[in-house]
């Protein structure tokens, strides 16, 4: 489901969105934990010939370091980690921005100086 400001306007409470974010972060942390282990190993491939007959594939001499370094499935994991990290930088900035904005509004509600409550931009 894609979230938008309309969800809050339709009556969904901000606390519900925060709860959803917390659950999603727990799931993301679990996925990152799995990735931490997976990126150090080669991807799992079926042990059959490429023609799909089901016969066992013959193997070249074992070169585990090369196999791990050149593994396409492992490279895909690393790419997703990099993409995820770049997106999460923005997510952190958004969450911190929301927190700071709410803090300024709360300061204003508490009667603090208007310049301080708006970050120095009085209207």
Residue pairs with C-beta under 8 A, 6 or more apart in sequence:
3 17
3 20
7 17
8 14
8 17
21 95
28 84
32 81
32 84
35 77
35 80
35 81
38 74
38 77
39 74
39 77
39 78
39 81
40 68
41 68
41 74
42 64
42 67
42 68
42 71
42 73
42 74
43 71
43 72
43 73
43 74
44 73
45 73
47 56
47 57
48 54
48 55
48 56
48 57
49 55
49 56
49 57
50 57
68 74
104 117
104 118
104 119
105 117
107 116
107 117
108 114
108 117
108 118
114 122
115 121
115 122
